[in-house]
Amino acid sequence: MTLSKRTVLTSVFAGLIACATAPASAQDQLKLAVGQRGNWDTSVAEIGTRLGIFKKHKLDLQMLYTQGGGETQQAVLSNSVDIGVAGGIMGALSAFSKGAPIRIIGAETTGGRDLYWYVKSDSPVKTLKDFDGRTVAYSTNGSSTHGVVNAFVKENGLKAKPTATGGPAPTLTQVMSGQIDVGWAAPPFGLEQLSKGEIRVIATGNDTQAFRDQTVRLLIANTAVLKSKKEQLDRFMLAYRETVDAMYASDEALKVYADFVGVPLEIAKRTRDEFFPKKALDPDRIVGLDTIVPDAVTLKYTAQPLTKEQLGELIQIPPRR
């Protein structure tokens, strides 16, 4: 055999090997819109990526961080991303009731004690009743913070002025400069200011009937994505569950999170242990629908309660394997 023929055969053989092995090593890309960069609950995809868990499940996650659940949901509805992380449950119910192509593929956070509303230390506001007539912050329309503020107003008969302020950082600036009376945040953001006595907590999401011990944020997808990428979404949920387990199993995930957010390890640990019990991040259970569905009507997110059949169509969580 001549050298030229041997070279050609070698090249062909190498190409065949490459083709045969490519599917096994290929990573499927999924685009995510994630509400509020740096919150413990919204960092599952980031932590799992840095720990190599999603790669193990042959997924390459591309993350876009938004100012809140409203922006996240819009990215899903426009089919700009494959998955929305931390979309508000009331916003999802509202969109679905109006015929929007949205589906719930998992719970993101249950309970509202991680969300808190605060004022400057010298503010005259002492209780929820003092919100009356004042500007009260939430992130974006349709977000979980928007739902909590609406519940504050409805449940306490307030005449507050709900105001969209974006994420925790711009909200703090507006509170400290006097543009907003009551700000919102979620740990680890604001813990330093609280420790220094610069701000005071007035209420949390658990101070509402509508959000206490109920699922408040979701993992959502467009119906088109659910049809075209079902297998990838199934793998995403497998990796997501594995990551949540890892986040509570040892300090390795805590160190990854602290590095990602840029906070000391003790702040990361305080954030997890004081504000986010593991059951709060269980993606497999939508908790409190018997209360959430009628509350959506009361708070004017839906015109009438969704039926069991409608909820069955809306909620499509991939099963555990």
C-alpha positions in Angstrom: 0.0 0.0 0.0 1.4 3.4 -1.0 1.9 6.2 1.6 -0.8 8.3 0.0 -3.4 5.5 0.2 -2.4 4.8 3.8 -2.8 8.5 4.7 -6.3 8.6 3.0 -7.5 5.5 4.8 -6.1 6.8 8.1 -8.0 10.0 7.7 -11.2 8.3 6.7 -10.9 5.9 9.7 -10.3 8.8 12.1 -13.4 10.6 10.7 -15.6 7.5 11.2 -14.4 7.3 14.8 -15.2 11.0 15.3 -18.7 10.6 13.9 -19.4 7.5 16.0 -18.3 9.1 19.3 -19.8 12.6 18.7 -23.3 11.9 19.9 -22.0 10.4 23.2 -20.0 13.5 24.1 -22.2 16.2 22.6 -23.8 18.7 25.0 -27.4 19.8 24.3 -27.7 23.5 24.9 -30.6 25.0 26.9 -31.2 28.7 27.3 -32.4 29.8 30.7 -33.9 33.1 31.8 -33.2 33.3 35.6 -34.9 35.9 37.9 -32.6 37.7 40.3 -29.0 36.7 40.0 -27.4 35.6 43.3 -30.4 34.4 45.3 -29.8 30.9 46.8 -32.9 29.5 45.1 -32.2 31.0 41.7 -28.6 29.7 41.7 -29.4 26.0 41.3 -28.5 26.0 37.6 -25.3 28.0 38.2 -24.1 25.8 41.0 -25.0 22.6 39.2 -23.0 23.9 36.1 -20.0 24.7 38.2 -20.1 21.3 40.0 -20.3 19.6 36.6 -23.7 18.0 37.3 -25.5 19.4 34.2 -22.5 18.5 32.0 -22.8 14.9 33.3 -26.3 14.9 32.0 -25.0 16.2 28.7 -26.5 19.7 29.0 -24.8 23.1 28.4 -26.8 25.8 30.1 -26.7 29.4 28.8 -28.1 31.7 31.5 -29.6 35.1 31.1 -30.4 36.9 34.4 -33.5 39.1 34.6 -34.8 41.7 37.1 -37.6 39.4 38.2 -40.3 36.9 37.5 -42.2 39.1 35.1 -39.2 39.6 32.8 -38.5 35.9 33.0 -42.0 34.9 32.1 -42.0 37.3 29.1 -38.8 35.6 27.8 -40.5 32.2 28.0 -43.7 33.4 26.4 -41.8 35.0 23.5 -39.9 31.7 23.1 -36.6 33.5 23.5 -35.4 31.0 26.1 -36.1 27.3 26.8 -36.7 27.5 30.5 -37.7 30.3 32.9 -36.4 30.0 36.5 -38.3 31.7 39.3 -41.3 32.9 37.5 -44.1 34.0 39.8 -47.0 31.5 40.3 -49.7 34.2 40.0 -48.2 35.5 36.8 -48.2 31.9 35.4 -51.8 31.3 36.3 -52.8 34.7 34.8 -50.9 34.0 31.5 -52.3 30.5 31.1 -55.9 31.7 31.8 -55.5 34.1 28.9 -54.4 31.3 26.5 -50.6 32.0 26.7 -48.3 29.1 25.7 -46.9 28.5 29.2 -46.4 25.3 31.1 -45.1 24.6 34.6 -42.3 22.0 34.7 -41.4 22.3 38.3 -41.7 24.2 41.6 -38.8 26.7 42.2 -39.5 28.0 45.7 -42.2 27.2 48.3 -42.9 29.6 51.1 -42.1 33.3 51.2 -39.8 33.9 54.2 -36.8 34.5 52.0 -38.5 37.6 50.5 -38.5 40.6 52.9 -39.6 44.2 52.9 -37.6 46.8 54.8 -37.2 50.5 55.5 -34.3 52.8 56.4 -33.5 52.6 60.1 -34.9 56.1 60.8 -38.2 55.5 58.9 -41.5 56.0 60.8 -42.8 52.8 59.2 -43.1 50.1 62.0 -45.7 47.6 60.8 -47.5 46.5 57.7 -50.4 48.9 58.5 -47.9 51.8 58.1 -47.5 50.9 54.4 -50.8 52.8 53.9 -50.2 55.7 51.6 -46.5 54.8 51.0 -44.6 53.5 48.0 -43.9 49.8 48.4 -41.4 48.1 46.1 -41.6 44.9 44.0 -39.4 43.7 41.2 -41.4 43.4 38.0 -45.1 42.9 37.0 -46.1 39.3 37.5 -43.3 38.4 39.8 -43.6 36.7 43.2 -42.7 40.0 44.9 -45.5 41.7 42.9 -47.9 39.0 44.2 -46.8 39.4 47.8 -47.2 43.2 47.7 -50.7 42.8 46.2 -51.5 40.4 49.0 -50.2 42.9 51.6 -52.6 45.5 50.1 -55.6 43.2 49.8 -55.3 41.4 53.1 -54.7 44.5 55.2 -57.0 46.9 53.4 -54.1 49.2 52.5 -53.9 52.1 50.1 -50.2 51.6 49.5 -48.6 52.5 46.2 -47.0 49.3 44.7 -44.0 50.3 42.6 -41.7 48.2 40.3 -38.1 48.9 41.3 -36.2 46.0 39.6 -33.7 43.9 41.6 -32.5 44.3 45.2 -29.5 46.5 44.3 -31.4 49.3 42.5 -34.2 48.9 45.1 -31.8 49.6 48.0 -30.5 52.7 46.2 -34.0 54.0 45.8 -34.8 53.3 49.5 -31.7 54.9 50.8 -32.1 58.0 48.6 -35.8 58.4 49.7 -37.3 57.6 46.3 -39.1 54.6 47.7 -40.5 54.2 51.2 -40.4 50.4 51.5 -37.9 48.2 49.7 -37.7 44.5 49.0 -34.8 42.1 49.0 -33.8 38.4 49.4 -30.7 37.0 51.1 -27.8 37.3 50.9 -28.6 40.8 49.6 -29.1 43.2 52.5 -27.7 41.0 55.3 -24.8 43.4 55.7 -27.0 46.5 55.9 -29.2 44.7 58.4 -26.2 43.7 60.5 -25.1 47.4 60.5 -28.5 48.6 61.5 -28.9 50.7 58.3 -32.2 49.0 57.5 -35.1 47.3 59.4 -37.2 44.4 58.2 -41.0 45.1 58.4 -42.5 42.0 56.8 -41.7 38.8 54.8 -43.6 36.9 52.2 -44.8 34.6 55.0 -46.8 37.5 56.5 -49.5 36.9 53.9 -52.2 34.2 53.8 -51.7 34.0 50.1 -48.0 33.0 50.1 -47.3 31.4 53.5 -46.1 27.8 53.0 -47.3 27.8 49.4 -45.3 27.5 46.2 -44.5 31.1 45.0 -42.0 30.7 42.2 -41.8 28.2 39.4 -39.8 26.6 36.6 -41.6 27.3 33.4 -41.4 26.6 29.7 -43.1 27.5 26.5 -45.4 24.8 25.0 -43.3 24.7 21.9 -40.2 23.9 23.8 -42.0 21.2 25.8 -42.9 19.5 22.5 -39.5 20.0 20.7 -37.2 19.4 23.6 -39.0 17.1 26.0 -36.1 14.7 26.4 -33.7 17.6 27.2 -36.2 19.0 29.7 -36.4 15.6 31.4 -32.6 15.5 31.7 -32.6 19.1 33.0 -35.0 18.2 35.8 -32.8 15.1 36.7 -29.8 17.4 37.0 -31.7 20.1 38.8 -32.9 17.6 41.5 -29.4 16.2 41.8 -28.0 19.8 42.3 -30.6 20.6 45.0 -29.5 17.5 46.8 -25.8 18.5 46.5 -26.6 22.1 47.8 -27.7 20.6 51.1 -25.3 17.6 51.3 -22.0 19.4 52.1 -20.1 22.7 52.1 -18.8 22.1 48.5 -21.9 23.7 47.0 -21.8 26.5 49.6 -18.2 27.4 48.5 -19.3 27.4 44.9 -22.2 29.7 45.7 -20.1 32.0 47.9 -17.6 32.4 45.0 -20.4 33.0 42.5 -22.1 35.7 44.6 -18.9 37.1 46.0 -19.8 36.8 49.7 -18.0 35.2 52.7 -18.8 31.5 53.3 -20.5 32.3 56.6 -23.0 34.6 54.8 -23.6 31.9 52.2 -24.3 29.4 55.0 -26.5 31.8 56.9 -28.5 32.4 53.7 -29.1 28.7 53.1 -29.7 27.6 56.7 -31.8 30.5 57.9 -33.9 31.3 54.9 -34.1 28.3 52.6 -34.9 24.9 54.2 -34.3 22.1 51.6 -38.1 21.4 51.3 -38.5 25.0 50.0 -36.5 24.1 46.9 -38.3 20.8 46.2 -39.1 21.0 42.5 -41.6 18.1 42.4 -44.5 19.6 44.5 -46.7 22.6 43.8 -48.0 23.3 47.3 -51.2 25.0 48.2 -53.1 25.0 45.0 -56.4 24.8 46.9 -55.6 28.3 48.3 -53.6 29.7 45.4 -56.2 29.2 42.8 -59.0 31.1 44.5 -56.5 33.7 45.7 -55.6 34.3 42.0 -59.2 35.3 41.5 -59.3 37.5 44.6 -56.1 39.3 43.6 -57.4 39.6 40.1 -54.8 37.5 38.3 -57.5 35.3 36.8 -61.2 36.0 36.1 -62.3 32.6 37.5 -60.7 29.6 39.2 -58.8 27.2 37.0 -60.4 23.8 36.9 -58.6 20.5 37.7 -58.4 19.8 34.0 -56.8 23.1 33.3 -54.3 22.7 36.1 -53.5 19.2 34.8 -52.7 20.8 31.4 -50.7 23.6 32.9 -48.6 21.6 35.3 -46.4 19.1 33.5 -43.5 18.2 35.9 -41.3 15.5 34.4 -41.4 12.4 36.7 -38.5 11.3 38.8 -36.6 8.3 37.4 
